[in-house]
Amino acid sequence: MDMIVFLADKIKWDRLAELPYLSELLLALDTSLEKTSLVYLDYLLNSSQQLFIHGRKKHKIN
């Protein structure tokens, strides 16, 4: 059930912009939920968008 909610959030979101990964995501749905999740994660890791972890403090490394 968690994976369905995760993918639903990636398919339908509040932004008006076209989803660059949507067509590949919808094709992967014919295979499996796991494959579809990997399509999104692959997009996320290989896109030019900067990833930000919310709620994390920056730590100075000495």
DRENPA-3360 file (N, C-alpha, C; in nm, 2 decimals, always signed):
BEGIN
1 = MDMIVFLA = +0.08/-0.12/+0.00/+0.00/+0.00/+0.00/+0.09/+0.13/+0.00 ~ +0.20/+0.12/+0.07/+0.29/+0.24/+0.08/+0.34/+0.28/-0.06 ~ +0.37/+0.18/-0.14/+0.43/+0.20/-0.27/+0.32/+0.26/-0.36 ~ +0.20/+0.22/-0.35/+0.09/+0.28/-0.43/+0.07/+0.43/-0.39 ~ +0.08/+0.47/-0.27/+0.07/+0.61/-0.23/+0.19/+0.68/-0.28 ~ +0.31/+0.63/-0.26/+0.43/+0.69/-0.31/+0.42/+0.72/-0.46 ~ +0.38/+0.63/-0.54/+0.37/+0.65/-0.68/+0.25/+0.74/-0.72 ~ +0.14/+0.73/-0.65/+0.03/+0.82/-0.68/+0.08/+0.97/-0.66;
9 = DKIKWDRL = +0.16/+0.99/-0.56/+0.21/+1.12/-0.53/+0.30/+1.17/-0.65 ~ +0.37/+1.08/-0.71/+0.46/+1.12/-0.82/+0.39/+1.13/-0.95 ~ +0.27/+1.07/-0.96/+0.20/+1.08/-1.09/+0.11/+1.21/-1.09 ~ +0.05/+1.24/-0.97/-0.04/+1.35/-0.96/+0.01/+1.44/-0.85 ~ +0.05/+1.56/-0.89/+0.10/+1.65/-0.79/+0.04/+1.79/-0.80 ~ +0.07/+1.88/-0.72/+0.01/+2.01/-0.71/+0.06/+2.11/-0.81 ~ +0.18/+2.08/-0.87/+0.24/+2.17/-0.97/+0.17/+2.16/-1.10 ~ +0.18/+2.28/-1.18/+0.12/+2.28/-1.31/+0.21/+2.23/-1.42;
17 = AELPYLSE = +0.34/+2.22/-1.39/+0.44/+2.19/-1.49/+0.42/+2.04/-1.53 ~ +0.46/+2.01/-1.65/+0.46/+1.88/-1.71/+0.56/+1.79/-1.63 ~ +0.53/+1.67/-1.60/+0.62/+1.58/-1.53/+0.72/+1.52/-1.63 ~ +0.85/+1.54/-1.63/+0.94/+1.49/-1.73/+0.95/+1.34/-1.73 ~ +0.91/+1.28/-1.62/+0.93/+1.13/-1.61/+0.80/+1.06/-1.63 ~ +0.69/+1.13/-1.65/+0.55/+1.07/-1.65/+0.53/+0.95/-1.75 ~ +0.57/+0.97/-1.87/+0.55/+0.87/-1.97/+0.62/+0.74/-1.94 ~ +0.75/+0.75/-1.90/+0.82/+0.63/-1.86/+0.76/+0.57/-1.74;
25 = LLLALDTS = +0.72/+0.65/-1.65/+0.66/+0.59/-1.53/+0.53/+0.52/-1.56 ~ +0.45/+0.57/-1.65/+0.32/+0.50/-1.68/+0.35/+0.37/-1.76 ~ +0.45/+0.37/-1.84/+0.49/+0.25/-1.91/+0.54/+0.14/-1.81 ~ +0.61/+0.18/-1.71/+0.66/+0.09/-1.61/+0.55/+0.03/-1.53 ~ +0.44/+0.10/-1.51/+0.33/+0.04/-1.44/+0.28/-0.09/-1.49 ~ +0.30/-0.11/-1.62/+0.26/-0.24/-1.68/+0.35/-0.36/-1.63 ~ +0.46/-0.32/-1.58/+0.56/-0.43/-1.53/+0.54/-0.46/-1.39 ~ +0.56/-0.36/-1.30/+0.54/-0.38/-1.16/+0.55/-0.24/-1.08;
33 = LEKTSLVY = +0.50/-0.24/-0.96/+0.52/-0.12/-0.88/+0.66/-0.10/-0.84 ~ +0.74/-0.20/-0.82/+0.88/-0.19/-0.79/+0.96/-0.12/-0.91 ~ +0.93/-0.17/-1.03/+1.00/-0.11/-1.15/+0.96/+0.03/-1.16 ~ +0.83/+0.07/-1.14/+0.78/+0.20/-1.15/+0.85/+0.29/-1.05 ~ +0.87/+0.24/-0.93/+0.94/+0.32/-0.82/+1.08/+0.35/-0.86 ~ +1.15/+0.25/-0.92/+1.28/+0.26/-0.97/+1.30/+0.36/-1.08 ~ +1.20/+0.37/-1.16/+1.20/+0.47/-1.27/+1.20/+0.61/-1.21 ~ +1.12/+0.63/-1.11/+1.12/+0.76/-1.05/+1.25/+0.79/-0.97;
41 = LDYLLNSS = +1.30/+0.70/-0.90/+1.42/+0.72/-0.82/+1.54/+0.74/-0.92 ~ +1.54/+0.67/-1.03/+1.64/+0.69/-1.13/+1.64/+0.83/-1.18 ~ +1.52/+0.88/-1.21/+1.50/+1.02/-1.26/+1.55/+1.11/-1.15 ~ +1.51/+1.09/-1.03/+1.55/+1.18/-0.92/+1.70/+1.19/-0.91 ~ +1.77/+1.08/-0.91/+1.91/+1.08/-0.89/+1.99/+1.13/-1.00 ~ +1.93/+1.12/-1.12/+2.01/+1.16/-1.24/+1.96/+1.29/-1.30 ~ +1.87/+1.36/-1.24/+1.82/+1.49/-1.29/+1.91/+1.60/-1.24 ~ +1.90/+1.71/-1.30/+1.99/+1.82/-1.26/+1.93/+1.90/-1.14;
49 = QQLFIHGR = +1.82/+1.85/-1.08/+1.77/+1.92/-0.96/+1.85/+1.89/-0.84 ~ +1.86/+1.98/-0.76/+1.94/+1.96/-0.64/+1.86/+1.89/-0.53 ~ +1.91/+1.79/-0.47/+1.85/+1.72/-0.36/+1.87/+1.79/-0.23 ~ +1.77/+1.80/-0.15/+1.78/+1.86/-0.02/+1.71/+1.77/+0.08 ~ +1.78/+1.74/+0.19/+1.72/+1.66/+0.30/+1.66/+1.76/+0.40 ~ +1.53/+1.75/+0.42/+1.47/+1.85/+0.51/+1.49/+1.81/+0.65 ~ +1.51/+1.91/+0.74/+1.52/+1.89/+0.88/+1.66/+1.85/+0.92 ~ +1.76/+1.85/+0.83/+1.89/+1.81/+0.87/+1.97/+1.94/+0.89;
57 = KKHKIN = +2.05/+1.94/+1.00/+2.15/+2.05/+1.02/+2.28/+2.03/+0.95 ~ +2.34/+2.13/+0.91/+2.47/+2.12/+0.85/+2.57/+2.10/+0.96 ~ +2.66/+2.01/+0.94/+2.77/+1.99/+1.04/+2.90/+2.02/+0.98 ~ +2.98/+2.09/+1.06/+3.11/+2.13/+1.01/+3.21/+2.01/+1.04 ~ +3.28/+1.97/+0.94/+3.37/+1.86/+0.96/+3.51/+1.92/+0.98 ~ +3.57/+1.88/+1.09/+3.71/+1.94/+1.12/+3.82/+1.85/+1.06;
% end
